[in-house]
Amino acid sequence: MRRVLLAVVLVLAGCGEPEGSSTLEQRSRAVGETLEHRVYVPEGASDHPPLLVLLHGRGGDAKSMISDALVDALDEAGDRAPVVLSPDGGDSSYWHNRRDGKWARMVIREAIPAAIERTGADPERIAIGGISMGGFGALHLAAAFPERFCAVGAHSPAIFAEAGLSAAGAFDDAEDFDRHDLIARASQIPRGAWVDVGDQDPFAPAVRTLVARMDAPRFHPWKGGHDGDYWNAHTDEYVDFYVRELERCGKRG
């Protein structure tokens, strides 16, 4: 079976610098470099809002996640809207601890606390999601820290069925792949996680294998490919899911 080679730049339709968006610069001890996260506070957000962590895809960056579609959907949510943290995950970290840095530790121990301090977000109401590489990362982090998040969403997640099919640089080596193989760890992903994928997406077969092994996933197989047009078309649905689950989390608390 041939290796999956996905050489596309995963950038959503941008909106420049929307009001409420700011850079959160952080010297990361976990990865040994200065990172530039993005924080977005919707105009109608409450004084103690929930936090939505959105992980970007390979070839994208933290800024690329704050799209026009996302801003519009959050504005529609009014005072129910979460503030958004889009961490800087480098070009191809795949959001897991590896030789070049502890990327998962960075998100959990550094970026999230910094965003809470910056925005006054509720530390007990946090959701995590992402696209492509970020979708993989969201599922990985939710599996590793199941009590940390109220909800997890993976939009066109970059799922690989075996080490030999993974994209170049996604993992350090076969042993690193085995430690982070989401299909093998599917039962660790929290119940009710959202997963969607387009029918023309090259990751679709592996995503379906993963979903079949998950516990009661919210699976949405839609038409489309692995690109910004697909994600922007469904951003309203993504935001509705996160807002709803964060509200339920608040009521449980």
PAFI-887267 format. One record per residue (C-alpha): residue in one letter; z, x, y. Coordinates in steps of 0.05 Angstrom, whole numbers, plus 5000, padded with zeros to 4 digits. Layout:
N
@res = a&c3 = Z&c1 = X&c2 = Y;
...
This chain:
253
@res = m&c3 = 5000&c1 = 5000&c2 = 5000;
@res = r&c3 = 4982&c1 = 5028&c2 = 5068;
@res = r&c3 = 5032&c1 = 5045&c2 = 5121;
@res = v&c3 = 5038&c1 = 4994&c2 = 5177;
@res = l&c3 = 5009&c1 = 5025&c2 = 5241;
@res = l&c3 = 5024&c1 = 4983&c2 = 5301;
@res = a&c3 = 5001&c1 = 5020&c2 = 5363;
@res = v&c3 = 5008&c1 = 4966&c2 = 5415;
@res = v&c3 = 5049&c1 = 4969&c2 = 5478;
@res = l&c3 = 5099&c1 = 4912&c2 = 5473;
@res = v&c3 = 5106&c1 = 4889&c2 = 5545;
@res = l&c3 = 5116&c1 = 4817&c2 = 5564;
@res = a&c3 = 5082&c1 = 4787&c2 = 5625;
@res = g&c3 = 5124&c1 = 4818&c2 = 5680;
@res = c&c3 = 5149&c1 = 4790&c2 = 5745;
@res = g&c3 = 5160&c1 = 4854&c2 = 5784;
@res = e&c3 = 5231&c1 = 4855&c2 = 5810;
@res = p&c3 = 5259&c1 = 4784&c2 = 5809;
@res = e&c3 = 5318&c1 = 4769&c2 = 5853;
@res = g&c3 = 5381&c1 = 4777&c2 = 5812;
@res = s&c3 = 5353&c1 = 4835&c2 = 5772;
@res = s&c3 = 5385&c1 = 4904&c2 = 5778;
@res = t&c3 = 5387&c1 = 4971&c2 = 5744;
@res = l&c3 = 5450&c1 = 4991&c2 = 5706;
@res = e&c3 = 5447&c1 = 5067&c2 = 5700;
@res = q&c3 = 5492&c1 = 5095&c2 = 5647;
@res = r&c3 = 5504&c1 = 5165&c2 = 5620;
@res = s&c3 = 5508&c1 = 5151&c2 = 5546;
@res = r&c3 = 5553&c1 = 5194&c2 = 5503;
@res = a&c3 = 5526&c1 = 5158&c2 = 5442;
@res = v&c3 = 5454&c1 = 5182&c2 = 5452;
@res = g&c3 = 5466&c1 = 5242&c2 = 5498;
@res = e&c3 = 5422&c1 = 5220&c2 = 5556;
@res = t&c3 = 5422&c1 = 5177&c2 = 5619;
@res = l&c3 = 5395&c1 = 5108&c2 = 5605;
@res = e&c3 = 5370&c1 = 5054&c2 = 5652;
@res = h&c3 = 5390&c1 = 4985&c2 = 5628;
@res = r&c3 = 5370&c1 = 4922&c2 = 5665;
@res = v&c3 = 5416&c1 = 4865&c2 = 5683;
@res = y&c3 = 5392&c1 = 4797&c2 = 5707;
@res = v&c3 = 5437&c1 = 4745&c2 = 5738;
@res = p&c3 = 5403&c1 = 4676&c2 = 5744;
@res = e&c3 = 5412&c1 = 4643&c2 = 5811;
@res = g&c3 = 5449&c1 = 4583&c2 = 5781;
@res = a&c3 = 5495&c1 = 4622&c2 = 5734;
@res = s&c3 = 5568&c1 = 4603&c2 = 5733;
@res = d&c3 = 5625&c1 = 4648&c2 = 5755;
@res = h&c3 = 5643&c1 = 4668&c2 = 5684;
@res = p&c3 = 5577&c1 = 4662&c2 = 5647;
@res = p&c3 = 5559&c1 = 4679&c2 = 5575;
@res = l&c3 = 5519&c1 = 4742&c2 = 5561;
@res = l&c3 = 5451&c1 = 4746&c2 = 5527;
@res = v&c3 = 5432&c1 = 4816&c2 = 5502;
@res = l&c3 = 5356&c1 = 4823&c2 = 5495;
@res = l&c3 = 5328&c1 = 4884&c2 = 5459;
@res = h&c3 = 5258&c1 = 4907&c2 = 5477;
@res = g&c3 = 5202&c1 = 4926&c2 = 5430;
@res = r&c3 = 5171&c1 = 4993&c2 = 5415;
@res = g&c3 = 5131&c1 = 5019&c2 = 5474;
@res = g&c3 = 5167&c1 = 4972&c2 = 5521;
@res = d&c3 = 5228&c1 = 4985&c2 = 5563;
@res = a&c3 = 5289&c1 = 4949&c2 = 5590;
@res = k&c3 = 5251&c1 = 4922&c2 = 5651;
@res = s&c3 = 5196&c1 = 4892&c2 = 5607;
@res = m&c3 = 5243&c1 = 4840&c2 = 5578;
@res = i&c3 = 5256&c1 = 4807&c2 = 5646;
@res = s&c3 = 5191&c1 = 4767&c2 = 5644;
@res = d&c3 = 5167&c1 = 4710&c2 = 5688;
@res = a&c3 = 5175&c1 = 4664&c2 = 5628;
@res = l&c3 = 5247&c1 = 4686&c2 = 5617;
@res = v&c3 = 5266&c1 = 4678&c2 = 5691;
@res = d&c3 = 5235&c1 = 4608&c2 = 5694;
@res = a&c3 = 5270&c1 = 4586&c2 = 5630;
@res = l&c3 = 5338&c1 = 4612&c2 = 5654;
@res = d&c3 = 5328&c1 = 4577&c2 = 5722;
@res = e&c3 = 5317&c1 = 4512&c2 = 5684;
@res = a&c3 = 5383&c1 = 4521&c2 = 5648;
@res = g&c3 = 5421&c1 = 4520&c2 = 5714;
@res = d&c3 = 5495&c1 = 4535&c2 = 5709;
@res = r&c3 = 5489&c1 = 4537&c2 = 5633;
@res = a&c3 = 5447&c1 = 4600&c2 = 5637;
@res = p&c3 = 5473&c1 = 4666&c2 = 5610;
@res = v&c3 = 5467&c1 = 4731&c2 = 5647;
@res = v&c3 = 5420&c1 = 4779&c2 = 5612;
@res = l&c3 = 5430&c1 = 4851&c2 = 5591;
@res = s&c3 = 5367&c1 = 4888&c2 = 5571;
@res = p&c3 = 5389&c1 = 4956&c2 = 5545;
@res = d&c3 = 5346&c1 = 5018&c2 = 5547;
@res = g&c3 = 5328&c1 = 5033&c2 = 5475;
@res = g&c3 = 5279&c1 = 5090&c2 = 5486;
@res = d&c3 = 5210&c1 = 5088&c2 = 5457;
@res = s&c3 = 5224&c1 = 5081&c2 = 5383;
@res = s&c3 = 5298&c1 = 5081&c2 = 5368;
@res = y&c3 = 5295&c1 = 5017&c2 = 5327;
@res = w&c3 = 5366&c1 = 5006&c2 = 5353;
@res = h&c3 = 5402&c1 = 5041&c2 = 5296;
@res = n&c3 = 5445&c1 = 5103&c2 = 5291;
@res = r&c3 = 5401&c1 = 5162&c2 = 5272;
@res = r&c3 = 5392&c1 = 5236&c2 = 5284;
@res = d&c3 = 5371&c1 = 5231&c2 = 5357;
@res = g&c3 = 5428&c1 = 5186&c2 = 5377;
@res = k&c3 = 5477&c1 = 5131&c2 = 5359;
@res = w&c3 = 5434&c1 = 5075&c2 = 5387;
@res = a&c3 = 5474&c1 = 5018&c2 = 5355;
@res = r&c3 = 5539&c1 = 5048&c2 = 5381;
@res = m&c3 = 5507&c1 = 5053&c2 = 5450;
@res = v&c3 = 5493&c1 = 4978&c2 = 5453;
@res = i&c3 = 5560&c1 = 4956&c2 = 5426;
@res = r&c3 = 5608&c1 = 5006&c2 = 5457;
@res = e&c3 = 5573&c1 = 5025&c2 = 5521;
@res = a&c3 = 5519&c1 = 4978&c2 = 5547;
@res = i&c3 = 5553&c1 = 4912&c2 = 5532;
@res = p&c3 = 5621&c1 = 4931&c2 = 5563;
@res = a&c3 = 5585&c1 = 4959&c2 = 5624;
@res = a&c3 = 5545&c1 = 4894&c2 = 5633;
@res = i&c3 = 5609&c1 = 4852&c2 = 5626;
@res = e&c3 = 5643&c1 = 4894&c2 = 5679;
@res = r&c3 = 5582&c1 = 4889&c2 = 5725;
@res = t&c3 = 5572&c1 = 4813&c2 = 5719;
@res = g&c3 = 5639&c1 = 4784&c2 = 5700;
@res = a&c3 = 5608&c1 = 4755&c2 = 5637;
@res = d&c3 = 5653&c1 = 4724&c2 = 5583;
@res = p&c3 = 5665&c1 = 4777&c2 = 5530;
@res = e&c3 = 5677&c1 = 4723&c2 = 5478;
@res = r&c3 = 5609&c1 = 4689&c2 = 5488;
@res = i&c3 = 5554&c1 = 4739&c2 = 5472;
@res = a&c3 = 5486&c1 = 4727&c2 = 5438;
@res = i&c3 = 5436&c1 = 4779&c2 = 5418;
@res = g&c3 = 5361&c1 = 4776&c2 = 5408;
@res = g&c3 = 5298&c1 = 4817&c2 = 5413;
@res = i&c3 = 5224&c1 = 4823&c2 = 5401;
@res = s&c3 = 5189&c1 = 4866&c2 = 5349;
@res = m&c3 = 5231&c1 = 4931&c2 = 5345;
@res = g&c3 = 5283&c1 = 4893&c2 = 5384;
@res = g&c3 = 5282&c1 = 4836&c2 = 5334;
@res = f&c3 = 5297&c1 = 4886&c2 = 5280;
@res = g&c3 = 5352&c1 = 4914&c2 = 5323;
@res = a&c3 = 5383&c1 = 4846&c2 = 5336;
@res = l&c3 = 5387&c1 = 4829&c2 = 5263;
@res = h&c3 = 5413&c1 = 4898&c2 = 5246;
@res = l&c3 = 5468&c1 = 4895&c2 = 5298;
@res = a&c3 = 5488&c1 = 4824&c2 = 5279;
@res = a&c3 = 5493&c1 = 4844&c2 = 5206;
@res = a&c3 = 5535&c1 = 4905&c2 = 5225;
@res = f&c3 = 5579&c1 = 4868&c2 = 5274;
@res = p&c3 = 5579&c1 = 4795&c2 = 5251;
@res = e&c3 = 5641&c1 = 4775&c2 = 5291;
@res = r&c3 = 5614&c1 = 4802&c2 = 5356;
@res = f&c3 = 5558&c1 = 4752&c2 = 5370;
@res = c&c3 = 5556&c1 = 4677&c2 = 5377;
@res = a&c3 = 5482&c1 = 4676&c2 = 5358;
@res = v&c3 = 5425&c1 = 4722&c2 = 5338;
@res = g&c3 = 5350&c1 = 4713&c2 = 5347;
@res = a&c3 = 5293&c1 = 4756&c2 = 5322;
@res = h&c3 = 5225&c1 = 4742&c2 = 5352;
@res = s&c3 = 5168&c1 = 4774&c2 = 5311;
@res = p&c3 = 5217&c1 = 4825&c2 = 5283;
@res = a&c3 = 5189&c1 = 4890&c2 = 5258;
@res = i&c3 = 5209&c1 = 4884&c2 = 5185;
@res = f&c3 = 5184&c1 = 4935&c2 = 5134;
@res = a&c3 = 5184&c1 = 4921&c2 = 5059;
@res = e&c3 = 5192&c1 = 4993&c2 = 5039;
@res = a&c3 = 5200&c1 = 5062&c2 = 5071;
@res = g&c3 = 5127&c1 = 5081&c2 = 5058;
@res = l&c3 = 5103&c1 = 5021&c2 = 5098;
@res = s&c3 = 5146&c1 = 5034&c2 = 5160;
@res = a&c3 = 5116&c1 = 5055&c2 = 5226;
@res = a&c3 = 5118&c1 = 5129&c2 = 5242;
@res = g&c3 = 5184&c1 = 5147&c2 = 5275;
@res = a&c3 = 5219&c1 = 5082&c2 = 5258;
@res = f&c3 = 5267&c1 = 5118&c2 = 5212;
@res = d&c3 = 5286&c1 = 5191&c2 = 5203;
@res = d&c3 = 5268&c1 = 5192&c2 = 5129;
@res = a&c3 = 5272&c1 = 5150&c2 = 5066;
@res = e&c3 = 5347&c1 = 5155&c2 = 5063;
@res = d&c3 = 5353&c1 = 5130&c2 = 5134;
@res = f&c3 = 5307&c1 = 5072&c2 = 5117;
@res = d&c3 = 5351&c1 = 5054&c2 = 5057;
@res = r&c3 = 5413&c1 = 5053&c2 = 5101;
@res = h&c3 = 5380&c1 = 5004&c2 = 5148;
@res = d&c3 = 5335&c1 = 4963&c2 = 5101;
@res = l&c3 = 5344&c1 = 4892&c2 = 5127;
@res = i&c3 = 5312&c1 = 4859&c2 = 5067;
@res = a&c3 = 5363&c1 = 4893&c2 = 5022;
@res = r&c3 = 5418&c1 = 4872&c2 = 5070;
@res = a&c3 = 5393&c1 = 4802&c2 = 5084;
@res = s&c3 = 5457&c1 = 4769&c2 = 5059;
@res = q&c3 = 5496&c1 = 4806&c2 = 5113;
@res = i&c3 = 5457&c1 = 4773&c2 = 5170;
@res = p&c3 = 5499&c1 = 4716&c2 = 5198;
@res = r&c3 = 5484&c1 = 4647&c2 = 5174;
@res = g&c3 = 5437&c1 = 4607&c2 = 5219;
@res = a&c3 = 5402&c1 = 4665&c2 = 5251;
@res = w&c3 = 5337&c1 = 4647&c2 = 5287;
@res = v&c3 = 5273&c1 = 4682&c2 = 5263;
@res = d&c3 = 5203&c1 = 4667&c2 = 5286;
@res = v&c3 = 5136&c1 = 4700&c2 = 5272;
@res = g&c3 = 5062&c1 = 4686&c2 = 5285;
@res = d&c3 = 5015&c1 = 4671&c2 = 5228;
@res = q&c3 = 4970&c1 = 4728&c2 = 5250;
@res = d&c3 = 5027&c1 = 4778&c2 = 5258;
@res = p&c3 = 5021&c1 = 4839&c2 = 5212;
@res = f&c3 = 5096&c1 = 4835&c2 = 5199;
@res = a&c3 = 5092&c1 = 4763&c2 = 5175;
@res = p&c3 = 5093&c1 = 4777&c2 = 5099;
@res = a&c3 = 5155&c1 = 4822&c2 = 5104;
@res = v&c3 = 5188&c1 = 4773&c2 = 5152;
@res = r&c3 = 5178&c1 = 4717&c2 = 5101;
@res = t&c3 = 5209&c1 = 4760&c2 = 5047;
@res = l&c3 = 5269&c1 = 4773&c2 = 5091;
@res = v&c3 = 5278&c1 = 4700&c2 = 5110;
@res = a&c3 = 5276&c1 = 4679&c2 = 5037;
@res = r&c3 = 5337&c1 = 4722&c2 = 5025;
@res = m&c3 = 5377&c1 = 4702&c2 = 5087;
@res = d&c3 = 5432&c1 = 4649&c2 = 5089;
@res = a&c3 = 5406&c1 = 4585&c2 = 5121;
@res = p&c3 = 5361&c1 = 4618&c2 = 5173;
@res = r&c3 = 5328&c1 = 4578&c2 = 5229;
@res = f&c3 = 5257&c1 = 4599&c2 = 5212;
@res = h&c3 = 5199&c1 = 4583&c2 = 5257;
@res = p&c3 = 5130&c1 = 4603&c2 = 5230;
@res = w&c3 = 5082&c1 = 4590&c2 = 5288;
@res = k&c3 = 5010&c1 = 4605&c2 = 5304;
@res = g&c3 = 4996&c1 = 4670&c2 = 5340;
@res = g&c3 = 4998&c1 = 4745&c2 = 5336;
@res = h&c3 = 5044&c1 = 4801&c2 = 5355;
@res = d&c3 = 5036&c1 = 4801&c2 = 5430;
@res = g&c3 = 5061&c1 = 4778&c2 = 5498;
@res = d&c3 = 5020&c1 = 4714&c2 = 5497;
@res = y&c3 = 5058&c1 = 4692&c2 = 5434;
@res = w&c3 = 5127&c1 = 4709&c2 = 5461;
@res = n&c3 = 5116&c1 = 4680&c2 = 5530;
@res = a&c3 = 5091&c1 = 4615&c2 = 5498;
@res = h&c3 = 5158&c1 = 4606&c2 = 5462;
@res = t&c3 = 5207&c1 = 4634&c2 = 5513;
@res = d&c3 = 5231&c1 = 4564&c2 = 5532;
@res = e&c3 = 5249&c1 = 4551&c2 = 5460;
@res = y&c3 = 5284&c1 = 4619&c2 = 5454;
@res = v&c3 = 5327&c1 = 4606&c2 = 5516;
@res = d&c3 = 5343&c1 = 4535&c2 = 5493;
@res = f&c3 = 5370&c1 = 4563&c2 = 5428;
@res = y&c3 = 5413&c1 = 4616&c2 = 5461;
@res = v&c3 = 5441&c1 = 4568&c2 = 5513;
@res = r&c3 = 5458&c1 = 4516&c2 = 5461;
@res = e&c3 = 5492&c1 = 4566&c2 = 5414;
@res = l&c3 = 5531&c1 = 4599&c2 = 5470;
@res = e&c3 = 5557&c1 = 4531&c2 = 5491;
@res = r&c3 = 5579&c1 = 4516&c2 = 5420;
@res = c&c3 = 5613&c1 = 4583&c2 = 5416;
@res = g&c3 = 5652&c1 = 4567&c2 = 5479;
@res = k&c3 = 5675&c1 = 4501&c2 = 5450;
@res = r&c3 = 5697&c1 = 4534&c2 = 5386;
@res = g&c3 = 5738&c1 = 4583&c2 = 5427;
